[in-house]
Amino acid sequence: MAEAAVAPLPIVPYLKIPESGAPYLEGIKCKACSEVFIGQGRLTAGKHVCQKCGAIEQMETVKLGNTGKLYNYTVVHRSFPGVKTPFISAIVDLDGGGSIRGNLINVEPTPEAIKFDTPVKVVYEIAPAKDKEGNSYLSYYFTPA
Amino acid sequence: MANDVYVVGTDMIKFGRFPNRTVDDLGAESALGALSDAGLKIQDIQALYCSNVFQAMGAVGQRVLKQIGQTGIEVMNVTNACASGATAFRLAYLGIKSGEYECTMAVGVEQMGSGLQGGAGGAGMAISPEGILGSNSNPAVFAHTGLEHTRKYGTTFAQFAQISVKNHHHSTLNPKAMYQKETPLEEVMSSEMISYPNTKLMCSVNVDGSAAAILMSEKEVKKRGLMSRAVKVRASALSSEPYVTRDISMQDFNAATRLAADAAYERGSVGPDDINLVELHDCFATAEMVHYENLRLCKDGEAGAFLDSGATTLGGKVPVNVSGGLLSKGHPIGATGVANVYEIVQHLRGEAGARQVEGARMGMTHVVGMGTACAVHILEKV
């Protein structure tokens, strides 16, 4: 069995953990249509093709915003085996572009406590689960700004 | 028109749980039923389009023919998420529309597992993102669909729940539905909360089932003297999802549904006011609400009021899911799209019994599946 890494690993490849400085989310922006996508998108034969406008090799890597607004949510009470409930599954539109799903934390998981368009910030915490080699993962979460 | 296509026979089995039967057997039962309904033999069928999701690699169509007669005809096995059945029906329609065949059959069949559907996501990831990066369960995905409507128009939990009350009520009139049980509003709202606002009674029922439809060219219908019980396929449309800005964060079922609905209205040269009843994809109560608008049954923002007015209840302006819908009739994924056709045909023939929509002349079917695939058909009394 491989040794567990000392530092936490990113839960998704687009969560960047720089050697110095704060973690951030990375995306790509199409220079042709200005659409912002989470992560590095899909590659077709090694080329980036814009999912929205079809432009080829027009993507630039961008650092995504660390703030945004709550566009949508649901309070999940029943999930797959082993997943702790309730939790808030949130859709956040990031300032500067990009829409992303994640857990909204530090809010009561009841509809009465949740308001659409609440300003949120992206925070980074160790995820509750470890992989089978014992590695910890750093995840992003949303919390009211 | 000379190249119009008609449904001349259709059947569905009573939906339920049949762990001791096979998909071949279940599919064959409705296929034989449709042949009997049309007064045809298997030798009259020139091509079979068979929809199934969970055994997509299993040549289910060929296995059905092994049960009811191996005539060596073209068999195409179809999988297209929750639109699989309607896709098979559309292929059967196109087989005739193209001029290749005079008589084709669509069979949809599924055996479902029970419990929460939809993967936890995170393929290739070392730990599951479920419950960390939100939820990917089907109830959560469609909860987002509903709460987006709440965000825009203030639609309430009770209104979403009322859809389930309505469809469960309708199913009490359908002996082929999985359940025939009234569920009062309080019972729906206080049943186990799965993913707000969808409670357990607002989630479709996982059932086994099958349905079949036989399609025929106008020339052949006339030659065989089958026009008196034939139902015309007025329009057929299938769409995939166009890009929407939240494509990655939140699955969208609205844009694809609007594309398919608008294409069907245009191809059929009809409008929403011509439609007398609809069987639409109520996989969750929240979904039915948004599809009132997506299918243009009411204006954007008016779905809640449209429901409250009773327009979509049996006896209303355009009854929706009088079969009981996926919420109570059940949702055997590969069969659902064909079962919708069965239901509409019963009404257009005036043979729907206690749930008959009086004077129905035109009906619409709609399914939309993850991915996204959406099919809309318009059927017309001859």
Boltz contact constraints between the chains, C-beta under 6 A:
constraints:
  - contact:
      token1: [A, 38]
      token2: [B, 248]
      max_distance: 6.0
  - contact:
      token1: [A, 51]
      token2: [B, 243]
      max_distance: 6.0
  - contact:
      token1: [A, 52]
      token2: [B, 243]
      max_distance: 6.0
  - contact:
      token1: [A, 72]
      token2: [B, 144]
      max_distance: 6.0
  - contact:
      token1: [A, 72]
      token2: [B, 147]
      max_distance: 6.0
  - contact:
      token1: [A, 72]
      token2: [B, 148]
      max_distance: 6.0
  - contact:
      token1: [A, 74]
      token2: [B, 140]
      max_distance: 6.0
  - contact:
      token1: [A, 74]
      token2: [B, 143]
      max_distance: 6.0
  - contact:
      token1: [A, 74]
      token2: [B, 144]
      max_distance: 6.0
  - contact:
      token1: [A, 74]
      token2: [B, 195]
      max_distance: 6.0
  - contact:
      token1: [A, 74]
      token2: [B, 196]
      max_distance: 6.0
  - contact:
      token1: [A, 75]
      token2: [B, 196]
      max_distance: 6.0
  - contact:
      token1: [A, 76]
      token2: [B, 135]
      max_distance: 6.0
  - contact:
      token1: [A, 76]
      token2: [B, 140]
      max_distance: 6.0
  - contact:
      token1: [A, 76]
      token2: [B, 195]
      max_distance: 6.0
  - contact:
      token1: [A, 77]
      token2: [B, 193]
      max_distance: 6.0
  - contact:
      token1: [A, 78]
      token2: [B, 194]
      max_distance: 6.0
  - contact:
      token1: [A, 79]
      token2: [B, 130]
      max_distance: 6.0
  - contact:
      token1: [A, 79]
      token2: [B, 131]
      max_distance: 6.0
  - contact:
      token1: [A, 80]
      token2: [B, 120]
      max_distance: 6.0
  - contact:
      token1: [A, 80]
      token2: [B, 130]
      max_distance: 6.0
  - contact:
      token1: [A, 83]
      token2: [B, 130]
      max_distance: 6.0
  - contact:
      token1: [A, 83]
      token2: [B, 131]
      max_distance: 6.0
  - contact:
      token1: [A, 87]
      token2: [B, 131]
      max_distance: 6.0
  - contact:
      token1: [A, 89]
      token2: [B, 134]
      max_distance: 6.0
  - contact:
      token1: [A, 89]
      token2: [B, 135]
      max_distance: 6.0
  - contact:
      token1: [A, 89]
      token2: [B, 140]
      max_distance: 6.0
  - contact:
      token1: [A, 91]
      token2: [B, 249]
      max_distance: 6.0
  - contact:
      token1: [A, 91]
      token2: [B, 250]
      max_distance: 6.0
  - contact:
      token1: [A, 99]
      token2: [B, 246]
      max_distance: 6.0
  - contact:
      token1: [A, 99]
      token2: [B, 249]
      max_distance: 6.0
  - contact:
      token1: [A, 100]
      token2: [B, 249]
      max_distance: 6.0
  - contact:
      token1: [A, 101]
      token2: [B, 134]
      max_distance: 6.0
  - contact:
      token1: [A, 101]
      token2: [B, 249]
      max_distance: 6.0
  - contact:
      token1: [A, 102]
      token2: [B, 133]
      max_distance: 6.0
  - contact:
      token1: [A, 102]
      token2: [B, 134]
      max_distance: 6.0
  - contact:
      token1: [A, 103]
      token2: [B, 134]
      max_distance: 6.0
  - contact:
      token1: [A, 111]
      token2: [B, 196]
      max_distance: 6.0
  - contact:
      token1: [A, 116]
      token2: [B, 151]
      max_distance: 6.0
  - contact:
      token1: [A, 127]
      token2: [B, 132]
      max_distance: 6.0
  - contact:
      token1: [A, 129]
      token2: [B, 127]
      max_distance: 6.0
  - contact:
      token1: [A, 131]
      token2: [B, 126]
      max_distance: 6.0
  - contact:
      token1: [A, 131]
      token2: [B, 127]
      max_distance: 6.0
  - contact:
      token1: [A, 137]
      token2: [B, 127]
      max_distance: 6.0
  - contact:
      token1: [A, 139]
      token2: [B, 132]
      max_distance: 6.0
